[in-house]
Amino acid sequence: MARGHRGLPRPMPMTLRKSDILSQLGTVDGSQESRDRILAMENDFRARIDIHLDALPQNNATLQKFNTSPYVLLMHAKQRGYSRISDIENDLLPAKQFSSMETSAGRMVEQVALPIYGWECVESEMHSVNSALDGKKNDGETLKLVTLKSGPRCLNDEMSENFADAIINNYSEWANDGDASKIDFTYGVLYGTKKISNKKDWHILRNINEKNSDSMTISPDQRWDCQFNDGNVEVDVSVRVGLDWWHHLGGEFCFVEVFTALIRACILPGEIDDREYAYIISDLGSIVSTETIPQDYNVAILQRSQIPWLFLMAKHFCDVLE
């Protein structure tokens, strides 16, 4: 099914303003409840990240550990104009470490953030009734469920259909196990925007609509959710990408709380780049610029030198950062 399916909604660009981020950071800084969540997540993030970093390939690793492609090695060497093996060796370790962290970072974030906001992590075997689930929360008559992906381009057509099948085939058992008459199922993405996704996430909804047409009560055409009802259980299915997901998990300030905790766990307070520093990435300077921060702006939960990191993280959740 092509991306241009007639029912596919056209998302508007997601815009974030630095002034709004700073305002939220100030609100969080003044809330003891928010500070408690941040400090709890910071400690958990730091402990888990330290364990993962200790397991990464180190300088004494053998070449086989890096799973390198000979073609990529040569193309990269040409791009950089290398002539010595030592030149490319210096690039291999950080490249492999990035790759290894990408495969586990999303799950680590899930395991820390879900319980903080009252959700339960779901551990299940492949091809079981819960294999499509990463988290759940009983909310009265409604059972909230979520499957989480680390980024906005993780799905292909086959995976979209498999998720639709998992929902259609298992919702009744999920409801029964949770003693619920309503299910709120989310396909959640930990960062990104609907605009930059490959839209395979929306095709989960399309597949549900086509496979379960007799029970549909809300069509996904031109929207990012749908609903069906079999007379016993009402099922809402939504695609929530980036900020939409974090707001669903923990409310308006969830994103700022989670990333304040991560920055505190990972980034030491210190110096920032000079205003005159010329970044290689053309728009990076404007993204992390602190020129618009008032001189008297001050919060305790983040040091001023850490705020550019919050702006850099925020850019991963919007199409425009103002």
Buried (B, 14 or more C-beta within 10 A) or exposed (E): BEEEEEBBBEBEEBEBBBEEBBEBBBBBBEBEEBBEBBBBBBBBBBEBBEEBEEEBBEEEEEEEEBEBEEEEBEEBBEEEEBEEEEEBEEBBBEBBBEEBBEEBBBBBBBBBBBBBBEBEBBEEEEEEBBBBBBBBBBEEEBBBBBBBBBBBBBBEEEBBBBBBBBBBEBBBEBBEEBEBEBBBBBBBBBBBBBBBBBBBBBBBBBBBBBBBEEBBEBBBBEBBBBBBBEEEBBBBBBBBBBBBBBBBBBEEBBBBBBBBBBBBBEBEEEEBBEEEEEEEEEEBBEBBBBEEBEEEBEBEBBBEBBBBBBBBBBBBBBBEBE
